Amino acid sequence: MSLSFALEPGFLHQVRGFPVPFTFKLKSRSRRSSFPIFAHFPNPKCNQELLVVVGGGAAGIYGAIWAKTVAPNLNVVVIEKAHPLSKVKVSGGGRCNVTNGHCPENKVMAEHYPRGNKELKGSFFSMHSPLDTMSWFTDRGVKLKTESDGRVFPVSNSSSSIIDCLMTEARKKGVSIQTGKTVTTASSSAARKFSLKIDMRTSSTDLVEADYLLIATGSSKQGYSLAGQLGHSIIDPVPSLFTFKVRDNNLAELSGVTFSKVKAKLKLENSGRTVPQLTQIGPMLVTHWGLSGPVILRLSAWSARELYSSSYKGILTLDFAPDLHKGEVNAILLKQKKKFAKQKVVNSSPPEFNLVKRFWKYMLKREKMVVPLSLLGQLETTSLQLQRV
């Protein structure tokens, strides 16, 4: 039982996440007894190497902690322009979704990433799997719980538990976290080090040479800029994880209606090939501008580049009874007709479809399948034949 909707160009409410950070190290590094580090940076000991972490989010802070864990003598400085872990504070509705507890296998977990899954199958997940992540926090006193959908939260239901744990561990390890600063330029120096220009809110500037550079800037353009300055080719990013704007003015009246399981299939303009990821199954939510929910977000994530290439124009077909075949749907409707012959069609949504009354009424009116005020017993059998796309 399906309906089709035309997508309008544009997207709303993009959801951003924490990409895996990437580290740079120049080959043929030469040692020196001192570093040209100006004010506010920790004074390094003789021959102590420096790692500068750009970004004080979850990836940056954890990366800094891990660096000090495997190399205790390393001088580690985190540069953050705002407050550290600010996105962690608001993630998961303020509870902080730590990881997924239903994917203990690293390779299985990696397959759920639309892009970058090949890289995640390497050394990263071999040492930092979901189970490793959970153990890391529990070993430091943070009690965790796994909810029915696999999401892992602190038992406290507060992101502060995660933030406090990370910040406490960073202090214990001797990580220096400096806020109100931005790394604006990066280049390789003649001494095989990274020359960094760091701007501060006070309009002053630090010039720093580092042995290692960890870029953990999330979705910020800053990270792409720094990587480009160091000679890396950058694939232009496109939006991902966004809701759909649908060309149907009447849909706004259904804002707030939810569906536990919908099959969503995209047919995009200018798309000359079949992409399996253009079909997804999951819960859906109707909003005042269109459609949202896990199935839509998953569809936008897996089809991000195809959607971008088609200028976000296409036809979205939704199957509201994905577990039923066409014959089963029609059999249910005929059974409903016989059992409730004297009831109005608008009041006769079959319970097997699990549709709320106002959506049932909207669907009848939109598809012009039957007259909503007609009695079920008065309908011709052909009026009940629904098309499945």
N, C-alpha and C positions, 0 to 999 in steps of 0.2 A: 504494500500500500504506500504509494510514493507521491510526492509533490516536487515540482521543480521551481527554483527561484533564480532570477537573474542577479548576478553580483554587480555592484556598482564600483567604479574605480575608487581606490582609497581604502584605508583600514583604520581601526580605532583601538585604543588601549593596548599598545604593544607591551608585552611582558618580557622583561629582560632578565637574564640569568648570569651566572658566573662562568665564563669560559675557562678552560684549562690554561694556566699561565705558561709562558714560554721563557726559557733561560738562554742567555747568550754568554759565551766565553770565547775570547780570542786565542788562537793558537800561538805557540812560540812566545809565551808570556815571559817577560823578564822581571826579576825581583828587584825591588828597591827598598832602601831602608826607611823611607819616609814617603808620605802622600801629601799632595797639595790640597788639603782639605781645610776649608775656612770655618768660620764660626758656626756653632751649633752642632757640628758633627763630633762624635766621640773621638777622643785622641787615640789613634791606633798605636799598638805596641810595635816594636821593631819587627819588620817582615810580616806583619799581620795583614792578611788579604782582606779586601773589602767587597761585600756584596750589597748593591743597592737594589731594593725592591720598589718598583713603581706601582703604587696602588695599595691602599690599606683596607681592602675588602677581605672576604673570607679566604680567597685564594692567596692573596698577598701575605696576610698575617700567618696563615698556616704554612705557607711556603717559607717564610722567614723562620718560623719555629723549627721546621724540619731541617733547614739548613744549619741552624745552630745545634741541632740534635746530632747530625752526622759529622759536623765539623765545628766542634766547640770553640776552637780558636779563631774562627772566622768572625770578622767584624760585620755585623748585619744591621743595615739602616733601612727602615720603611719610610717612603715619602708618600704622603697623602694630602690632597688639597683640602679636604673637608674633615669630617669626623670618621675615625676608623670604624669599620663594621656597621656603617649606617644602614645598608641594605639588609644585613642580617637582622637588624632590630625590627624591621617591618615585614620580613618574609614570613610566609605561612600565617598571615593574619596576626602577626606579632608573636607567634609561637615558635617560628623557625623550623622549617622542614629540613631536617639534617641530611637524610639520605633515603634510600628505598630498601626496606627490609625483606622484600619478596624476590629480590634478585641477588642471591649470594654468589652466583657464578659470574665472574668478571666478564666473560665473553658475552653472556646473555645480557648483562647490563649494558654493555657497549652497543649492542645491536639496537637499543632503544634510543640512541642518539641519531638524529637525522643526518648530521654531518660530523666528521671527526671520529667516527667509531673505529676506523682502522688504527688511528693513532692511540686511542684509548686502550686498544687490545695489547699494547706494548707494555713498557715498564711502568707507566702510571698506575694502571689498575692492578698490576702484579704486586704493588706495595701499598696501594691506597684504595682497596676495594671497599664496597659498602660495609662489609663485616669489619675490615680494618678500621674504618672511620668510626663505627659504633664502639669498637673496643677502645679506641683512643680516648673517646669522651668518657666512657664508663670507668676506665682506669684512673681518670682524673676526677671522679666523684659526681659526674653528671648522669643521673638515672634517665634512661630512655624508654620509650614505649613505641610499639609498632601498631598502627591502626589497620583496619580491615582492608584498606586499599593499598597498603604497603608503605605509606608515608611514616617516617620515623620522627617523632617529636620528643623534646624533653618532658619528663613526667610533670614538671612544674608548669607546663603549658606557657612558658615565658621564654622569649628569645634571650633574655638577660642571662639565663643559665649558660647558654652557649657563648655569649659575648664575654661574660666574666671568666669562663674557662680559658678561652683563647687569649685574652689579655693577661690573665694571671700567668699562664704558661710562657707567654712572650717575655714578661718581666723576669721570670725565673731564669730563662735562658739568656737573658742579657740583650734582647733585641731592642734597638732604639727606634721608636716610632715618632716621626716628626710630621706634624700637621701644618696646614696653611702654606704648603709648598707644592710646586708643580715642576716636574722635569720637562723642560720645553725643547731641548735639543740633545742629541746623542751622536757621537762620532767615535771612531777608533783613533787613538793617538799613536804617535811614533813609538811609544814605549809598550805597545801592545796592550793598552788599557782602554777603558771606555771613558771618554771625556764628556761630562754631563754638565749642562747648564740648568740650574735649579732656581726658579723665580719664587719669591716670597710675597706675601700680602703687603709687606712694608715697602714694596718696590725695590728692595735690595736683591742681590743675586749671589748665589753660591756657585763656584766652579769646582767640580769634583772629578777625580779620576778613580775609577773602580775597576777591580779585577773581574767582577761578575755583575751581570745585569739581569734581573728577573722582572719581566713585564707582566703585571697582573691587573690590568686596567679595566677588565670587564668589557662592556659595550662601548666605552669611551673611545673617541677617535684618537685620543692621545697615544694609545698603544700602537695603533696602526701607523701613526706618524713617526714614532720613534723607530719602529721596525723598518720602515721605509728608509729613514735616514741612515740606517746601518746596512743598507744594500739589499734588503729582502724585498721580493716581489709580493704585492698584496692583492688578494682577490677581493674585489669590491664587495662589501657586505650588503645584504638585502634584508628587509624586515622579515621577522619570523615570530611565531606565537602571537597572532592578533585575531581579533574577532572579525566577522564578516558583516559588511553593510549590504542589505538586501533591498532590491527595488520592489517594494510592496508596502504601500502606505497603511494598509489595514493590519499589517503585522504588529504595529505599535500597540494595538489594543490587547495583544496577547503577552505583553511584557511580563516576565516573571514565570511563565509557564515552563515547566521542565519535563524532560523525557529521559527515562532511565537508560534506553538503548535505541540508538538511531544509526542507520547506515547512510553515510554521506558520500556522495560521488560527485567529483568535479569534472566538468567538460570545459576546458579553457580555450579561448580564442588564440589563434596563432600557435597552437600546440599540435604539431604534426605527428606525434608519437604517443603511444599508450604508456602511461606511467602508473605502475601498481599503487604507488603511494597516494594517488589521487582518490583513493577509496579508503575510508576509515570507519570504524564502528565504535560507539561509545555514548555517554550521556550528553544531552544538549540542553541549552537554555535559550529562550526567546528574550531578546532585549528590546528596548524602545527604538533602536536603530537597525536591528537585524538579528544575528544569531551568534551565540557564544557557547561556552561549555567545553569539556575535554575533547569531544570529537571534532569540534571546529578548530580549537587550538592545535590539536595534533595534525589536522589536515593542513593548516597554514604552515606548520613547522616542516612537515615532510615535503610539502609542495612549494616551499618558499621561492625557489628560483623559477619554477614554472609559472607561479602567480605573478612574479615580477616581470617575466618576459611577455606575459599576456596583458600587461597593464592592469591587472586585477579585474579583468572582465571575463565572464564566463557564466555557465549555467550550473547551479548546484541542485542535485537531485537527492531528496531525502526519503528514505524508506523507514516508515514508523513502525513497521512490523517485520523486521529483518529475519526473524526466525520462522516466519510463515511463508509457505509457497502460495502462488496465485490461487491454486485450486482450494487451498485451505482457507484463504481469506474469503473467497466467494461462498464457500460452504458455511462459514460462520455468519455471513450476511443473510444467506437464505434461511438459516436456522433462526436468526433474529427476527426475520420477517414473519415466519410462521408462528413464533411464540408470542410476539407482541404486535399482532396485526392491527390492533386498534390504537396503538400509540403513535404519536407524531415522530417523524424521522429525527427531528432535532433532539428529541429526548431519548433516542434509542441507540446510543453508542455502545457497541458490543464490549463487554468487560474484557474480552480477550485482547483487545487493542490497547487497553489501559490509557485511553485518551480522556482528558478533561472535557467537560461539556462545551465550554466556549471554543476550544480548538476544534472539536467535532463540528460545531456549527460553522466555524470559519472555513473549514475544509469543504463542507457541503456547498457553501455559497461560492467559494473561490473556484472550485472545479465545475460548478454548475451540473453536478451529477444528478441531483434530485432537488425538488422543492422542499426546503426544510420543514414547512408546516404540513406537508402531505402525511397521510397515514401510511405506515409500512405496508399494510395489506392492500393498498391501492396501487402500489408500484409494480411496474412491469419488471420481470426478471432481469431484462437487459439493463435496467437502470442501476442494478446492484453490481454489475460487472466492473470491478476496479482494474485499472491498468497498472502493471508493475513495470518500472523502467530498469 
